[in-house]
C-alpha cells in the first residue's frame, strides 16, 4: 500500500504554505478531438473534473471565491499525493471553465484493486459449454458476432499484488478495462480530504459538487454515438452500443448484455438483464391474456344474463330504483345493455383461468430469474461482492463525531450518533413515512368524494341533455361518465403526488443517515415503494373491494360524511369500472413516462447547447462534449426500477379484471428497453461503473407482490366479479327446490338476483322528486343483492341465496389460494436457484484459485525450506567427515 502524505487545511481560516501544494500539469488542447489521452498521447483519461475559474467569477464575494479556490487546490494536491496524475486544460467554448483530467498509473490501480477486492482474470475458462436446444432460434435475434465479438470468459480471483504473476496479464494497458479504472479513480475521489472543521474531516468529490466548487465529475464516453472515433486506439464501444442496442431498429433484437456490462458496469448491466428477462416472460403472459380476452369477446353473444338485460321484454320491464336522493329518478335496466355486453368480455370463465395462470406465471418468473441472476453473478464476478466489507458512505463518515467502543473488537470507533439518537431518528422517520401515507389516503378520499358529488350531478342532468341522442345515451351513462372522469383525475393526482413524495422520501432517508450505499438504496427503496404502492393502488383497491359493498338498501342508504350517499356498482358489478381504471392508469402512466424520459433530457441538452457561449470553428474535445450532456443523478437507475416494479404490481395484482394488462406492459417494455438505452448512450454522461450482485431490495418486494397477487385476484373474482353468484344460481337456484326450471340454466338470473323494494317505503329524505307514472309499485336495487321482498315477515333482510353466495365466495377463495400456493411451493422446490452448470463453474474457479494462489505459496515455502534443509544436511555431513578424519 502506498504511503501517502496528505495536505489538509486544519481550519477554514488557516491556509498552509502555498509551496506545499502540488498542482496539476497544464496543457493546451490540440486538434485530436476524439482523443481519450493526456496531451502526451500515452496516459489514458480515467476521470474528468470540471470547475469554473474563481478569478473569473463575478457572482460571489472575493473571500468566498478564495475559500473555494483553496479547498480545490488542497483537494487536487491530495489527489496527486495519492498517486493520481492530473492535467488541466481550459475550455474551448467557455474560457471560464477548466477541465482537470485524471489518470491512474499502474501502481495506483494495483494498490486500490487489492484494497477494493476487485476480481481479475486468472486464466481463460476451460469448461466446455453445451448449447441449448433453443440456441439456433436465439441466434436469429442476437447481435451479429462479427460486429460485437463475444467476451472471452475467464476464471477470476480477488487481485493481490504479490501474486501478480499468477494473473492473466498480457498487456498492462488493457489488464484494467476502462470501467474498472473509472471505478477505482472514483473510489479515490470520494475519500480524499480537502479541509477540516471543528476536528471533523471534510472529504469527497460529492461534497465539492454539492457546494459548487466543482461543476461536474464524470468518466468519459469513448466516442461519439453517431460515428466511430478517429483515434485508432479507441474501440468506439459507445458507437457500437448505439448502433446495435439503443437504435429503434433493434427493438426485436436480444441485448448484448456482456458488452453493456463491460462499458457501463455491473449495476446497469443487471438492470437491463432483469428488464429484458421480465419482458421476455411477459410474452407468454400476453399471449395467454389475449387468448382469454378473445374467448370472452367471441362468447359475449352467448351471455344469457346480458341478453336478459338487453331484452326489452325482460330488462325493459324491470324498473330500477334511483341511484341518488331527490334529484335522481327511476330508470329501466336496458340502459345498461352496452356495459353488460362489455362486461361479458372481461367477466368470463377465461378470467378465472387467466388469474390462476398468472399466479403460477409470477412464480416461474421469479424462480427462473434467480437462476439467471446466479449465472450473471458468476459470469460478472459479483458472487462474493457483498461478502466483502463494503465501504461506508462519505456522507456517513463526515458525520462521525462520537466515539464508542466496538463490542466485537473492543476498540474505539467513530459513529454519527448514539444508540438513543439512532432510535429517535428511526422513530421520527417512521412517523414521517406514516404521516405522508395518510396524506395519500386523504387524496384518495378526496377522489371518492368527487365521485359521490359528481355522480349526483350527472344523474340529474345527463339524461336530460342526452334525451334526443339515443345512440350516445347508450354509452354515456352517469356511471360511465363518473368512472372515466374520476379515473382521469386520479391519474393526474397520482402523477403530481409522485413528484412530491420522491423528494420527501429522499429527505427522510438523508436524515436517517444509512451507513453504506446499499443500506441507503434499500432504505430509500422501501420508503418510495410504500408511497407509490398507496398512491397508485389505493384507488384500484377501493373500486375492487369497497365500492358498492357498504351501501345499505334504498330505504336505508349509507352516507359518507353524513351528506353523500355511498356509491353503488353498476348492475353488472364494479369489475368493468376497475378495468377502466387500470386501462387509464397503465396506458396513461406508460405514455407519460416515455414522453417525459425521452423529451426532458433531449430538451435540457438542447437548451444547454443553445445557452452556451457561441461555438467557434475550432474542434471541441471529447471531455467538453460529454460535459454538456445530462448527469445521470445520484440515484442512478432507482426510478427505472421503481417504474417497472409498479407496473409489475398492476400486471399481477389486478390481472383478473384486465387480461390485456400483460400485453400493454409488453409493448411498453419493448419501447422502455430501447428508450433507456437511447438515454444512457446519447443524452447522459457516462455513469460511474458500479458493482451490483443482484437487483437489491426490489427482489423481496416483487416476491411480496407475488404472494399478495394470489389473494387480490381470488378476491376480485369472488367479490368484484359476478362469477360466483352466477355459478350458485346455475347449480342451485335455477332448479328445484329453489328454482322452477327443469334443468340447470342461466335463464331468469337477472330477475332472481335484483332484489325488490317497495316505492312506498322510501323515506322523505331520499324519495325522488319526479313521481313515476305507471302502475308499478316496486323497483329493483341497482346492485346485486339478495334480500326478502316487501311483505315478507323478514322483508329487506338477507335471504338464503345470500348465504349460499357468501359461503361459495369464501370456499372459492380458500380453494384457489391453497391450490395456487401449493403449485407455487412445488415449482419453487423443483427449480433450484443455481443451475448445475453454474455450480460447476464456481467449483472450478475455487479450485483454480486455491491451486494458483495458495499452492504456489506452498511451493515457494517448500523450495525455501528445502534449500535451508540442504544447507543444514551439508553442514552436518561436513562435521561428521571432519570427525571421521
ABEGO torsion letter per residue (X at the ends): XBBBBBBBBABAABBBBAAABBBBBBBBBBABAABABBAAGABBBABBBBBBBAAABAABBAAAAAAAAAAAAAAAAAAAAAGBBBBBBBBAABAABBBBBBBBBAAAAAAAAAAAGBBBBABBBABBBBBBAAAAAAAAABBBAAABBBBBBBBBBBBBAAAAAABBBABAAAABBAAAAAAAAAAAAAABBABBBGGBBBBEAAAAAAAGABABBBBBBABBAABBBABAABAGAAAAAAAAAABAAAAABBBBAAAAAAAAEAAAAAAAAAAAAAAAAAAAAAAAAAAAAAAAAAAAAABAAAAAAABAAAAAABBBBBABBGABBBBBAAAAAAAAAAAAAABBAAAAAAAAAAAAAAAAAAAAAAAAAAAAAAAAGAAAAAABBBBBBAAAAAABABBBBBAAAGBBBBBABBAAAAAAAAAAAAAAAAAAAAAAAAAAAAAAAAAAAAAAAAAAAAAAAAAABAAAAAABBAAAAAAAAAAAAAAAAAAAAAAAAAAAAAAAAAAAGBABAAAAAAAAAAAAAAAAAAAAAAAAAAAAAABGABAEBAABBBBBGGABBBBBBBAAEAAAAAAAAAAAAAAAAAAAAAAAAAAAAAAAAAAAAAABBBBBABBBBAAAAAAABBBAEAAEAAAAAAAAAAAAAAAAAAAAABAAAAAAAAAAAAAAAAAAAAAAAAABBBBBBBBBABAEAAAAAAAAAAAAAAAAAAAAAAAABAAAAAAAAAAAAABOAABABABBBABGAAAAABBBBBAAABBAAABBABBBBEABABBBBABBBBBBBBGBAABGBBBAAAAAAAAAAAAAAAAAAAAAAAAAAAAAAABBABBAAAAAAAAAAAAAAAAAAAAAAAAAAAAAAAAAAAAAAAAAAAAAAAAAX
